[in-house]
């Protein structure tokens, strides 16, 4: 009889990388549902194409490079779905396809695969698409539902498409519309209730900690208020909430220490407000988080905490 | 008020740390036909020296191996009977250990014992020699000779003795049952240690998941001079020396230092009970409570003679529930050591025997770190385990040293929590052994 021999721990926590990624996918379900509700089958196609291309890129790369097959950790699925949810409904389907391939091959695998990318793959892909095909990426439609259900009664002439990545507030939009997603924008970003449900799920399951989302949203609200804007609208419009919940909480590209995570969140919020109010872009969430991704190694290296035992002798 | 430290984990929440299997099972004595007693159960430069030979008849409690060196302790026969063998036997670890095998005649015929009587009235200077003569070493796991721990060097300023009743390891209930069933012995042991060292403050620290034990010990401690019961938050590794000192006193043991440098002595409650028996009755340490649990038919808390073979103890619990066990662990699942076979012995430090099935025993494959920061969150020493693991993998031991690798207490919390199943603690442990070897060579 051969007994196994190893050091401890002999039993491990149930939470592993696949289960964490699966939880993120589950947390994205309300946003997916909202996108289907507001944009119909077009949203489904966008999400499926993005998802499929991400998985396929991961598979082909690992196959060709003879790397261990890691499709089962679901990280590529998360990246794919995030890219899909970041598209406007009018986008041609090849755009999310290119985004997913770029995210997985260039941003993730070329830097060493899971755990080694220094930028959030989904966000980096979005930034590339935004600069390469700005017209496709910024043509956000007013939700289909709004028209058919008729509860979007604001002036619609000439604003069936709005020239902004994730347009900020249109004049006359009220908070209810903002919350339910009855506004133009990327298909997964508009329904704030769905995103908040996702956040609550992630917090309860212990997948993400509160530091980054709370610090980021708090900073956006506070600075907007200081600048004389309505803080509630600032937080609920555009991609801030989606970014704070699903993009800025990516483990790989955020700091390890709690204090680092707090600084990261504040930094994201600060950059969002600066870009929105003083930059040329109407929306700055993508670049804000990407810039803070780059700052992450610096934060990890420069922040230290007190190790147990760094004390004087007693007595 | 509940006391605690920063960091740590709540292991195996779905199984309630594996405790419910045995936490309500009263301690049952079990005696086997044969015992194989290792002579290196304590930490020392050399094992104890055998003074009996094959064929000798020995009485229970008779010294069968003498102490070697100032830190050495004697080993006593845990049964009466005939010596069958004096020689090397495979035990825990890579090398074999010198052992004395005794066939039990089931007479339990004791040698004559000379106790000091009451712990409060006896000659305080006679306590430490009595502890050494009884062959007592730390029963929580490390096996440090207790008389050496209580012999304070010149100028040491110790004002606190903490009895460790945290029992934060998974699956184990040996200390829990002891405190519940024999709290007076535990308190007596603490008082003996306090009198021997002249220390005025004694604490018995127990995790809040053992409310019954807290009540029992509190009752036993009532009216005893300088004895306090402290409730700790149930969290792993609450019972680690440095963490329990921080929780109870708020002090930190300086890096590279001993508990003494924080004015403390920490002793396991089982050790304290053994001290009480040694002082009051002059009874040597020949038996201990061991939780035998996991994949066995009747998980139990057994009072076992030192030297009982694992397989006999498992047999006393109805045997395995699986055809073939996957792993047999001496200790709990966080820091326990894997038995190389079923025939190793229960020693003075074996608090538990945990049997895992094949599936539980299968090693999980490491995947890349996803920087989730859980290891950083749980490290009770506030280190950066992920960074140390990377440095160890890159063999950059110099930088690892600068990142406080030597302060790691090898508690395994980081490996336990890691979603990428990385063997963080193992890498740190290996690297430290290399560093220690280099230091020895003077590199």
Interface residues (C-beta under 8 A of the other chain):
Chain A: X1 X3 X4 X5 X6 X7 X8 X9 X10 X11 X12 X13 X14 X15 X16 X17 X19 X20 X70 X73 X75 X112 X113 X114 X115 X116 X251 X252 X254 X255 X256 X257 X258 X261 X305 X306 X307 X308 X309 X310 X311 X312 X313 X314 X315
Chain B: X9 X11 X12 X14 X157 X159 X170 X242 X246 X251 X252 X253 X254 X255 X256 X257 X261 X262 X263 X324 X325 X326 X327 X328 X329 X333 X334 X335 X336 X337 X338 X339 X340 X341 X342 X354 X356 X360 X361 X362 X363 X364 X367 X368 X369 X370 X371 X372 X373 X376 X377 X380 X381 X382 X383 X384 X386 X404 X407 X412 X415 X416 X417 X418 X419 X420 X421 X423 X425 X426 X429
